[in-house]
Amino acid sequence: MSTTAETAAETAAEATATATATTIDRAARPPRSLGVAWVVWRQHRTTAWIALAVLAALCAELLWLRGAMTAYLAEHGLNVPCTQGGDACAAHQAAAEGFLSRYSGLLTYNGHVLEFLPLLAGMIVAGPVIARELESGTYKVVWTQSVSPLRWFAAKLALPVLALLAGASVLAAVYSWTWSSARLLERDWIVHGPRWYETFDALGPAPVAGVLAGCALGALAGLLVRRTLPAMAATAAACLLLYWPLTAVRPYLTDPVTETVPVSAGYPPAVQAGDSWRYERGMTTPSGGRMPDAGCAVNFSIQRCVTDHGATGWYVDYHPASHFRRLQWTQAGIVTGAAALLAAGAVRRVRRLSP
């Protein structure tokens, strides 16, 4: 009887131990559906924490900058234009120049960080996330563990891309808020220096759409090159090459405002709004044609230039500040469409890599 009881007790203890071990093992492991994503997080968690710290530092610096700028504007009375004239306006102008010397550079440098985010995002995705796996051959191990190539590709990109998009959205929102705090007009000139068309790629949806396209480009480059450093270099070169056509077509994403004056009015027609983007000017001919940027004010007298070209007037094409949002969302749509095409190319490449 005692032997039977002891055997039963040992069996029960073993069963309890087995159940406990199974429970602990299940608790320690991530759900099966999140297995690949969990591996991705484990691989890049150090980089993620560093990136989060950098993002927090940049946001804190921008918040400080906004506070410092608004305090300076209030202290020196730059919140309203000077209408008194004389020495009062001279002091007002001196205060505005002091504002520029203190804060315009900081705003510009922070804008450059956002402008280069798509390039950085593409290089991160191309090298450390995609090409390193292909170069080392570790992807083959994953594909033999009941993980399809497309699922591997999606899992590898999901966390990094979502994190990059979230970080770009937060940083762009904070920068736009900081930038807008100093967007005041003084005698038709923006006080804070960098105008909306000069920092276009750092404001609103532009950085977010750029990061999405950069990630898609980086994924495709990583899959094509399959080596870490060359893939990063190829992504950087492609980003820079694609940037120039984008800036070249930007003025034509929406219809501009055109001002024309006869030749007797001087050269060229003046646009009164100081924050307008004047991107083209030139002459008009009797046939209705246009000669952009004839350079008369530099190389010839105005009268001689008019005579030589047979001009009948001057014109200037510009975008007022009211076109800013329209231009931004149009460009964001184009960049997002390009990102979709690049992503489709990357998916096709993954399918061709399938065993």
Buried (B, 14 or more C-beta within 10 A) or exposed (E): EEEEEEEEEEEEEEEEEEEEEEEEEEEEEEEEEEBBBBBBBEBBEEBBEEBEEEBEEBBEBBEEBBEBBBEBBEEBEBEEBBEEEEEEBEBBBEBBEEBBEEBBEBBBEBBEBBBBBBBBBBBBBBBBBBBBBBBEEEBEEBBEEEBEBEBBBBBBBEBBBEBBBEBBBBBBBBBBEBBEBBBBEBEEEBBBBBBBBEBBBBBBBBBBBBBBBBBBBBBBBBBBBBBBEBBBBBBBEBBEEBBEEBEEEBBEBEEBBEBBBEBEEEBBBEBEBEBBBBBBBBBBBEEEEBBEEBEBEEEBEBEEBBEEBEBBBBBBBBBEBEBBEEBBBBBBEBBBEBBEEBBEBBBEBBEEBEE
